[in-house]
Amino acid sequence: MAMFQTLAAKMGAVVRDRTEVVDVARQGEGNTIVVKTSTGDEFHGGKCIITVGAWASKLVKSVTGADLPVQPVKIAVDVVHFTVAVCDHRDCRPIGL
């Protein structure tokens, strides 16, 4: 996740961890999205990605009033590292995938 956050920040995104979002709304008739946090901060932009995970139902309820039945589920993720050889006519060298 840190890699995606770093890349997004390098491209101009505002990244905030552990920040409670209390409202998401369009401003006027334009394409500006306003995100308000519990600390009073407001962020304005043309695009908005909120990764709330298990707290999605709370955010959706506060913004739209709709009930979204989301429950956290524990999952296991395996990471596998492969090494392959890239060869040309002179030599081969391993690269990680």
N, C-alpha and C positions, 0 to 999 in steps of 0.2 A: 504494500500500500504506500509506503514512503516514497518509492520510486515514482509512482503516478502523481503523488502530491508535489514532488520536486519538479517533475516535468511540467505539470500544470502551472506552478508558480513561475517557472522560467518563461512560460508563454503569457504571463500577465494575470493569471488567476489569483484570486484571494482565497487562501486556504486557512480554515480555522478548525482545529481539533477541539473536541469536548466543549462545543459551544451550542447552547440550546437555541434552536430556531423557534420563534413564536409566531411568525407570520411570513407568508410569501404571497405577493400580489403584483399584478401589472399596474404600472403607473400611467394614468391617462389613457389615451387611445394609441399610444406608441408601443414599441416593443421592449420598453424598459421594464425589467423585473426588479422589485424591491424586496430584499430579504431583511427581516428585523430579528434581532437576537434578544435574549433575556437581559443582556447587559446594556441594551439601548442602542447598540451599534446598528447602522443600516448600511447595506451594500446594494449598489445599483449596477445593473449590467444587462446585456442583451441575452445572456444565457445563465442558467442556474443549475447546478448539480448538487443535490443534498443527499448525502449517504448516511441515513439515520439508522439503518439496520433494524434491530428489534423495536426501536422507538418509532417506527413509521406510523403505526396506528395512532399514537398520541399526536404526532404532527398533522396527519391527515384530518383527524377529528378537530383539532384546534383551528385549522385553516378552512376546511370545507364543511365541517359538521357531520361528515359521513363516518360510519364505523367501518374500519378495515381490519378484518380478523387476521392479524399477523402475530405469530408466536415464534420466539427464538428456538432454534434447533441446533444442538451441538453436532458438528460434523468433523470428520477426520480428513485431512488432506495429505496426500503423499507427494513428495517432490522427488523426481527422478532426474539424474544428471547423466546424459549420454556423451560419449566422446566418439567422434568420427574422424577419419583421416581425409584430408583434402589433398589430392595428388595432381601434380602436373607432370610433364615429361621428365623433370629432373629430380624431384624429391616429394615426399609426403610429410605432412605435418598435422598433428591432431588439433582439432578445434572443439571447444565445449558447446553443447546445445542446451 
